[in-house]
Amino acid sequence: MKRFLLVLVALAAAASADQLVNLKIDGMMCPACVKNVKGSLNEVKGVKETSVYLKEGKAEVKAAEGTKPESMCDAVKKAGYGCSVAK
């Protein structure tokens, strides 16, 4: 039981070290665009999870603390879409 609690504490500490970044994505027109943006974001070192929303033109990215939002936007721009960090 004690070991289980230590594992839970370690997982909670690791999860709290993550950051949530909101990005505004321009130029997405279809589900294939969503797939392209999601794939581009997932290739950025430190990115753990992405959710991309076509109608809202946004992406929510869960990443390791210290992962630069600018590097996420660079990846999206390289894929051919507009990107800015939402405030």
Buried (B, 14 or more C-beta within 10 A) or exposed (E): EEEEEEEEEEEEEEEEEBBEBEBBBEBBEEEEBBEBBBEBBEEBEBBEEBEBEBEEBBBBBBBEEEBBBEBBBBBBBEBEBEBBEBE
